[in-house]
Amino acid sequence: MPDEFDAEKLRIYPVTRIDGRADIEVLFASDGKVSGARFRGLEVRGLEHLVHGLPALRAPQVVSRACGACGPFHQLASCMALEKAADCVVPEQAARLREAVCWLNYGADHLMNITYHELPDYALPMSAVAVRNVTGMYMVQQEAIAGLTGAICAFRDAASALAGMPVHPSAIVPGGVASMPDERAVERAVEALKSFEGDIREAIRLSEMLMKRDAKVMDSFPMQGSMAVLTSGGDPSPIGDTVTMKAFASPSDTVEMTPDDFYSSIVKEPVTWSYLVPVAAGDSRPLLVGPLARLNTGFVVDTPLARLESDRVREQWGEVLDRPLFNFMALMIEAARAWEKSISLLSEGPFVGEGAARIELSGSTGMAIVDSPRGLLLHKLKLGKGSTISSYEIISPLQFNHDMLNESLSKGALEAVDGLDMDDAISGRLELLVRSFNPCVPCGTH
């Protein structure tokens, strides 16, 4: 897609119910016909520059402020990059606690996105814009919204019991964790999680019913290109050791790469019309990361509820879920998986032993990839004299998803938009396509 257009542009601003500030531009050719559409990030944070010259051990606290929703994963990725630079091995029990905190944040983030961002589009598709929101949802589905909100709070309470503040968890530090939770804290976390099992199951049934009812799922355009997820033993994991890639056209053929090899394949492709910098991974273009990519990779049997629901979705819609709007169901299934994984990790027994390994920094580099709720998140740093940060790089899920999002958005605009007059139904459909990629603009423009 060219950077600039000489003909007309139609702007949809703001794009509502997403994280951050963005707009959609519908682009017209000289003959007045739609030629495409694009999603633009309208803010820049500059955190990569703010950490230059800082003592390296302060970097995780600064970069965690890239985003409120994704803060724990920026913090973790930064700590892991420092650990790579120091050749530091995190104690086993500290690694278990980190993973549990990741899954708790997965659950809370997914349920927040379902409740506030995506659910109104599926439950109230014909309602006016002023009603199609969480407040309107509460008027017609009070019990469902109350259950989802209670589950979000329970995930947050469990994370707070284990790691301090849920948004910027004080327990996650370079080398491991600052302290281990006592048995009572773990019991409180498990109690909080088990308290909403019925709400999780009911929310899955609601999501499944809405997907079956909504013909827009089948009307949306199939995605082409590849998917990328972080895996451990072949299973999608927030903290894994392999980047697994597969194409939508041939999902049985997988390519496995080390994180270092994956990073080496990344190509940045800046545009003049957005603060977002799109990235590609070698020839795998366009690329999808996040919940739908992980659902298509498949879950192992240690999460039976999530495995059962993923099998049900495939039985209904096909083996490869290649429509963007399937992200709604992917969020719900992965929230259930996060619930199961959290309980499983916390039920292994008390957290004992060393909380953190000693960090001895030198003039070196470190790179780490975590799979955040929105998808692959990469941090790379270089240390200078006095163990200060000499360079820092962040690559976020939205940067990976940028091209796939814009391809889907362009296809939607080509079908739905006819002329410069656009009603709420058309703009709402284009916004729905954007929301199906779960974009986090602050992370993408860091």
C-alpha positions as CSV (number, residue, x, y, z in Angstrom):
1,M,0.0,0.0,0.0
2,P,1.6,3.4,-1.0
3,D,2.3,5.9,1.7
4,E,0.3,8.8,0.2
5,F,-2.8,9.2,-1.9
6,D,-3.7,12.1,-4.2
7,A,-7.4,11.4,-4.1
8,E,-10.0,11.6,-1.3
9,K,-9.7,10.2,2.2
10,L,-12.5,9.4,4.6
11,R,-11.6,9.4,8.3
12,I,-13.2,7.5,11.1
13,Y,-12.1,9.1,14.4
14,P,-11.9,8.0,17.1
15,V,-11.8,4.2,16.8
16,T,-13.7,3.3,19.9
17,R,-13.4,0.5,22.4
18,I,-9.7,-0.1,21.9
19,D,-6.6,0.6,24.0
20,G,-5.1,3.9,22.9
21,R,-5.9,6.6,20.3
22,A,-6.2,5.7,16.6
23,D,-8.3,6.4,13.5
24,I,-9.2,4.6,10.3
25,E,-8.6,6.2,6.9
26,V,-10.7,4.9,3.9
27,L,-8.8,5.8,0.7
28,F,-10.3,6.5,-2.6
29,A,-8.7,6.3,-6.1
30,S,-9.0,9.1,-8.6
31,D,-12.1,7.5,-10.1
32,G,-13.9,7.8,-6.8
33,K,-13.8,4.1,-5.9
34,V,-12.4,2.7,-2.7
35,S,-8.8,1.6,-3.1
36,G,-8.1,0.5,0.5
37,A,-8.2,1.4,4.2
38,R,-5.6,1.7,6.9
39,F,-5.4,1.9,10.7
40,R,-3.3,4.7,12.1
41,G,-1.7,5.0,15.6
42,L,-2.0,8.6,16.7
43,E,0.4,8.8,19.7
44,V,4.0,8.1,20.5
45,R,5.5,7.3,23.9
46,G,9.2,7.4,23.4
47,L,10.1,5.0,26.2
48,E,12.9,3.5,24.2
49,H,14.6,6.9,24.4
50,L,13.7,7.6,28.0
51,V,15.7,4.6,29.2
52,H,18.9,5.7,27.4
53,G,21.6,6.3,30.0
54,L,19.6,4.9,32.9
55,P,21.1,2.2,35.2
56,A,20.1,-1.1,33.6
57,L,18.3,-2.4,36.6
58,R,15.8,0.5,36.4
59,A,14.7,-0.2,32.9
60,P,12.0,-2.8,33.8
61,Q,10.1,-0.2,35.9
62,V,10.2,2.4,33.2
63,V,9.3,0.3,30.2
64,S,6.5,-1.4,32.1
65,R,4.7,2.0,31.8
66,A,4.3,1.5,28.0
67,C,0.8,0.3,28.7
68,G,-1.5,-0.2,31.6
69,A,-3.0,-3.5,30.3
70,C,0.3,-5.0,29.1
71,G,2.6,-3.5,31.7
72,P,3.4,-6.8,33.5
73,F,4.6,-8.4,30.2
74,H,6.8,-5.4,29.3
75,Q,8.2,-5.6,32.8
76,L,8.9,-9.4,32.5
77,A,10.4,-9.1,29.0
78,S,12.7,-6.4,30.2
79,C,13.8,-8.5,33.2
80,M,14.4,-11.5,30.9
81,A,16.5,-9.4,28.5
82,L,18.7,-8.3,31.4
83,E,19.0,-11.9,32.5
84,K,20.1,-12.9,29.0
85,A,22.7,-10.2,29.1
86,A,24.0,-11.4,32.4
87,D,23.7,-15.1,31.5
88,C,21.5,-15.5,34.6
89,V,19.4,-18.5,35.3
90,V,16.2,-17.8,37.3
91,P,15.4,-20.2,40.2
92,E,12.8,-22.9,39.3
93,Q,10.2,-21.8,41.9
94,A,10.6,-18.1,40.8
95,A,10.0,-19.2,37.2
96,R,6.8,-21.0,38.3
97,L,5.6,-17.9,40.1
98,R,6.3,-15.7,37.1
99,E,4.3,-18.1,34.8
100,A,1.4,-18.1,37.2
101,V,1.3,-14.3,37.2
102,C,1.4,-14.3,33.4
103,W,-1.7,-16.6,33.2
104,L,-3.6,-14.5,35.8
105,N,-3.0,-11.5,33.7
106,Y,-4.0,-13.4,30.5
107,G,-7.3,-14.1,32.1
108,A,-8.0,-10.6,33.4
109,D,-6.9,-8.9,30.1
110,H,-9.0,-11.3,27.9
111,L,-12.1,-10.9,30.0
112,M,-11.7,-7.1,30.0
113,N,-11.5,-7.1,26.2
114,I,-14.5,-9.4,25.9
115,T,-16.6,-7.4,28.3
116,Y,-15.8,-3.8,27.3
117,H,-14.5,-4.0,23.8
118,E,-16.0,-6.9,21.8
119,L,-19.1,-8.3,23.5
120,P,-21.4,-5.3,22.7
121,D,-20.8,-5.8,19.0
122,Y,-22.0,-9.4,19.1
123,A,-24.8,-9.1,21.7
124,L,-26.2,-5.7,20.4
125,P,-25.3,-5.7,16.7
126,M,-28.4,-3.8,15.6
127,S,-28.4,-1.2,18.4
128,A,-27.4,2.4,18.0
129,V,-23.9,3.4,18.8
130,A,-25.0,5.2,22.0
131,V,-26.4,1.9,23.3
132,R,-23.8,-0.6,21.9
133,N,-21.4,-0.5,24.8
134,V,-20.9,-2.1,28.2
135,T,-23.6,0.1,29.8
136,G,-26.1,-1.0,27.2
137,M,-25.0,-4.6,27.7
138,Y,-25.6,-4.3,31.4
139,M,-29.2,-3.2,30.8
140,V,-30.0,-6.5,28.8
141,Q,-27.5,-8.9,30.2
142,Q,-27.0,-7.8,33.8
143,E,-26.2,-11.3,35.2
144,A,-23.7,-12.0,32.5
145,I,-21.9,-8.7,32.9
146,A,-21.8,-9.1,36.7
147,G,-20.3,-12.6,36.3
148,L,-17.6,-11.4,33.9
149,T,-16.8,-8.4,36.0
150,G,-16.5,-10.7,39.1
151,A,-14.2,-13.0,37.2
152,I,-12.0,-10.0,36.2
153,C,-11.8,-8.9,39.8
154,A,-10.9,-12.4,41.0
155,F,-8.1,-12.7,38.5
156,R,-6.8,-9.4,39.7
157,D,-7.2,-10.3,43.3
158,A,-5.2,-13.5,42.8
159,A,-2.4,-11.7,41.0
160,S,-2.3,-9.1,43.8
161,A,-2.1,-11.8,46.5
162,L,0.9,-13.4,44.7
163,A,2.9,-10.5,43.2
164,G,1.7,-7.2,44.6
165,M,0.1,-4.6,42.3
166,P,-1.5,-6.5,39.3
167,V,-0.6,-3.8,36.7
168,H,3.0,-3.3,37.7
169,P,3.8,-6.4,39.9
170,S,6.4,-5.5,42.4
171,A,7.4,-9.2,42.7
172,I,8.9,-9.5,39.2
173,V,12.5,-8.3,39.3
174,P,15.7,-9.0,37.3
175,G,16.9,-12.4,38.4
176,G,13.6,-13.8,39.5
177,V,11.1,-12.5,42.0
178,A,11.5,-10.1,44.9
179,S,9.8,-12.5,47.4
180,M,7.9,-15.7,47.5
181,P,4.2,-15.7,48.5
182,D,3.4,-17.6,51.7
183,E,0.9,-20.5,51.8
184,R,-2.0,-18.3,52.9
185,A,-1.5,-16.0,49.9
186,V,-1.5,-18.9,47.6
187,E,-4.7,-20.3,49.2
188,R,-6.4,-16.9,48.8
189,A,-5.4,-16.9,45.1
190,V,-6.8,-20.4,44.5
191,E,-10.0,-19.6,46.4
192,A,-10.5,-16.5,44.3
193,L,-10.0,-18.5,41.1
194,K,-12.3,-21.3,42.1
195,S,-15.1,-18.9,43.1
196,F,-16.1,-18.1,39.5
197,E,-15.9,-21.5,37.7
198,G,-19.6,-21.3,36.9
199,D,-19.2,-17.8,35.5
200,I,-16.4,-18.9,33.2
201,R,-18.5,-21.8,31.8
202,E,-21.6,-19.6,31.4
203,A,-19.5,-17.0,29.5
204,I,-18.2,-19.6,27.2
205,R,-21.8,-20.7,26.4
206,L,-22.8,-17.1,25.8
207,S,-19.9,-16.5,23.5
208,E,-20.6,-19.7,21.6
209,M,-24.3,-18.8,21.2
210,L,-23.5,-15.3,19.9
211,M,-20.9,-16.6,17.4
212,K,-23.4,-19.1,16.0
213,R,-26.1,-16.3,15.8
214,D,-23.9,-13.8,14.1
215,A,-23.6,-14.2,10.3
216,K,-20.8,-11.6,10.2
217,V,-18.4,-14.3,11.3
218,M,-18.8,-16.1,8.0
219,D,-19.1,-12.9,6.0
220,S,-15.7,-11.7,7.1
221,F,-12.7,-12.3,4.8
222,P,-10.3,-15.2,5.3
223,M,-6.9,-14.2,6.4
224,Q,-3.8,-15.2,4.3
225,G,-0.3,-15.4,5.5
226,S,1.2,-17.0,8.6
227,M,0.8,-17.2,12.4
228,A,3.5,-17.0,15.0
229,V,3.3,-18.1,18.7
230,L,5.8,-18.8,21.5
231,T,5.7,-22.4,22.5
232,S,7.2,-24.7,25.1
233,G,7.1,-28.4,24.2
234,G,4.9,-27.5,21.3
235,D,2.3,-25.9,23.6
236,P,1.6,-22.1,23.4
237,S,3.1,-20.5,26.5
238,P,3.7,-16.9,27.6
239,I,7.3,-17.9,28.6
240,G,8.5,-20.4,25.9
241,D,11.7,-21.4,24.2
242,T,10.6,-21.7,20.6
243,V,8.8,-19.5,18.1
244,T,6.4,-21.7,16.1
245,M,5.1,-20.5,12.8
246,K,2.6,-22.0,10.4
247,A,0.8,-20.7,7.3
248,F,-3.0,-20.5,7.1
249,A,-2.9,-22.3,3.8
250,S,-0.9,-25.3,5.2
251,P,-1.4,-25.4,9.0
252,S,0.1,-28.9,9.3
253,D,3.5,-27.6,8.2
254,T,5.2,-25.8,11.0
255,V,8.5,-24.0,11.2
256,E,10.2,-23.8,14.6
257,M,12.8,-21.1,15.3
258,T,14.9,-20.1,18.3
259,P,14.0,-16.6,19.6
260,D,17.3,-15.3,18.3
261,D,16.7,-16.7,14.8
262,F,13.2,-15.2,14.8
263,Y,14.6,-11.8,15.8
264,S,17.2,-12.0,13.1
265,S,14.4,-12.5,10.5
266,I,12.5,-9.4,11.5
267,V,12.3,-6.5,9.1
268,K,11.0,-3.1,10.1
269,E,9.1,-1.2,7.4
270,P,8.2,2.3,8.6
271,V,5.4,4.3,7.1
272,T,5.0,8.1,6.9
273,W,1.3,8.1,7.9
274,S,1.4,6.5,11.3
275,Y,3.4,6.3,14.5
276,L,3.2,2.5,14.2
277,V,6.2,0.8,12.6
278,P,5.1,-2.4,10.9
279,V,7.4,-5.4,11.1
280,A,7.6,-8.6,9.1
281,A,9.3,-11.9,9.9
282,G,11.2,-12.9,6.8
283,D,8.9,-14.2,4.1
284,S,6.0,-14.9,6.5
285,R,3.8,-12.0,5.4
286,P,1.4,-10.9,6.6
287,L,1.7,-12.2,10.1
288,L,-0.8,-12.9,12.8
289,V,0.1,-13.1,16.5
290,G,-2.1,-13.3,19.6
291,P,-5.1,-15.4,20.9
292,L,-6.4,-16.6,17.5
293,A,-2.9,-17.7,16.4
294,R,-2.5,-19.6,19.6
295,L,-5.9,-21.2,19.3
296,N,-5.0,-22.4,15.8
297,T,-1.8,-23.9,17.2
298,G,-3.7,-26.0,19.6
299,F,-3.7,-26.7,23.4
300,V,-2.4,-29.8,25.1
301,V,-4.5,-31.9,27.4
302,D,-3.5,-30.3,30.7
303,T,-6.3,-27.8,30.2
304,P,-9.3,-30.0,29.5
305,L,-12.0,-27.3,29.4
306,A,-10.1,-25.1,26.9
307,R,-9.2,-28.2,24.8
308,L,-12.9,-29.3,24.8
309,E,-14.1,-25.8,23.8
310,S,-11.4,-25.5,21.0
311,D,-12.5,-28.8,19.6
312,R,-16.1,-27.7,19.6
313,V,-15.2,-24.5,17.7
314,R,-13.3,-26.4,15.1
315,E,-16.1,-28.9,14.7
316,Q,-18.5,-26.1,14.1
317,W,-16.4,-23.8,11.9
318,G,-13.5,-25.9,10.5
319,E,-10.0,-26.9,11.4
320,V,-8.4,-23.6,10.5
321,L,-10.1,-20.5,12.1
322,D,-9.1,-17.9,9.5
323,R,-11.6,-15.2,9.9
324,P,-10.6,-12.2,12.1
325,L,-13.9,-12.2,14.0
326,F,-13.0,-15.6,15.5
327,N,-10.8,-13.7,17.9
328,F,-13.9,-13.2,20.0
329,M,-14.1,-16.9,20.7
330,A,-10.3,-17.2,21.0
331,L,-10.3,-14.7,23.8
332,M,-13.0,-16.6,25.7
333,I,-11.3,-20.0,25.3
334,E,-7.9,-18.7,26.3
335,A,-9.4,-17.0,29.3
336,A,-10.7,-20.5,30.3
337,R,-7.2,-21.9,29.6
338,A,-5.6,-19.2,31.8
339,W,-8.0,-20.1,34.6
340,E,-7.0,-23.8,34.4
341,K,-3.3,-23.1,34.1
342,S,-3.3,-20.7,37.0
343,I,-5.0,-23.2,39.3
344,S,-2.7,-26.0,38.1
345,L,0.5,-24.0,38.8
346,L,-0.7,-22.8,42.2
347,S,-1.8,-26.4,43.2
348,E,1.7,-27.8,42.8
349,G,2.6,-26.8,46.4
350,P,4.1,-23.9,48.3
351,F,6.7,-21.6,46.7
352,V,10.0,-22.3,48.4
353,G,13.7,-21.7,47.9
354,E,15.6,-18.8,46.4
355,G,13.5,-16.0,44.9
356,A,16.2,-14.4,42.6
357,A,19.6,-15.2,41.3
358,R,22.4,-12.6,41.5
359,I,22.7,-10.3,38.5
360,E,26.2,-9.4,37.4
361,L,25.9,-7.0,34.4
362,S,28.6,-6.2,31.9
363,G,28.8,-4.4,28.6
364,S,26.7,-6.9,26.6
365,T,23.3,-7.4,24.9
366,G,20.2,-9.3,25.9
367,M,17.0,-10.1,24.0
368,A,13.8,-11.8,25.2
369,I,10.4,-12.7,23.7
370,V,7.3,-13.3,25.7
371,D,3.8,-14.1,24.4
372,S,1.7,-11.4,26.0
373,P,-2.1,-11.5,25.9
374,R,-2.1,-9.6,22.6
375,G,0.8,-11.6,21.1
376,L,4.5,-11.7,20.7
377,L,6.4,-9.0,22.6
378,L,10.1,-8.5,22.1
379,H,12.6,-6.5,24.2
380,K,16.2,-6.0,23.3
381,L,18.8,-4.0,25.2
382,K,22.5,-3.1,25.0
383,L,24.5,-2.2,28.0
384,G,27.2,0.5,28.0
385,K,29.7,1.7,30.5
386,G,28.8,1.5,34.1
387,S,26.0,-1.0,33.2
388,T,23.8,1.7,31.8
389,I,21.4,1.3,28.9
390,S,23.0,2.4,25.6
391,S,20.2,1.2,23.4
392,Y,16.8,-0.3,23.8
393,E,14.3,-1.8,21.4
394,I,10.7,-2.9,21.8
395,I,8.6,-4.7,19.2
396,S,5.0,-5.2,20.0
397,P,2.1,-7.4,18.9
398,L,0.4,-4.6,17.0
399,Q,3.5,-4.1,14.9
400,F,3.4,-7.8,13.9
401,N,-0.3,-7.6,13.2
402,H,-0.2,-4.3,11.4
403,D,-0.2,-5.7,7.8
404,M,-2.8,-8.4,8.5
405,L,-5.1,-5.8,10.1
406,N,-4.8,-3.4,7.2
407,E,-5.4,-6.1,4.6
408,S,-8.6,-7.2,6.4
409,L,-9.7,-3.6,6.8
410,S,-9.1,-2.8,3.1
411,K,-11.2,-5.9,2.1
412,G,-14.0,-4.7,4.4
413,A,-13.9,-1.2,3.1
414,L,-13.9,-2.4,-0.6
415,E,-17.1,-4.3,0.1
416,A,-19.0,-2.0,2.5
417,V,-18.1,1.6,1.5
418,D,-19.7,3.2,-1.5
419,G,-18.9,6.9,-1.8
420,L,-18.0,9.5,0.8
421,D,-21.2,9.2,2.8
422,M,-20.8,6.6,5.6
423,D,-23.4,5.7,8.1
424,D,-22.9,4.3,11.6
425,A,-23.5,0.7,10.4
426,I,-20.6,0.8,8.0
427,S,-18.1,2.6,10.3
428,G,-19.1,0.2,13.0
429,R,-18.3,-2.8,10.8
430,L,-14.9,-1.4,10.1
431,E,-14.2,-0.7,13.8
432,L,-15.3,-4.2,14.6
433,L,-12.7,-5.5,12.2
434,V,-10.1,-3.4,14.0
435,R,-11.2,-4.7,17.4
436,S,-11.0,-8.3,16.2
437,F,-7.2,-7.8,16.2
438,N,-7.2,-6.7,19.8
439,P,-4.9,-3.7,19.1
440,C,-3.0,-2.0,21.9
441,V,-1.8,1.4,20.4
442,P,0.3,2.4,23.4
443,C,2.3,-0.8,23.1
444,G,2.6,-0.4,19.4
445,T,3.9,3.2,19.5
446,H,5.8,2.9,22.8
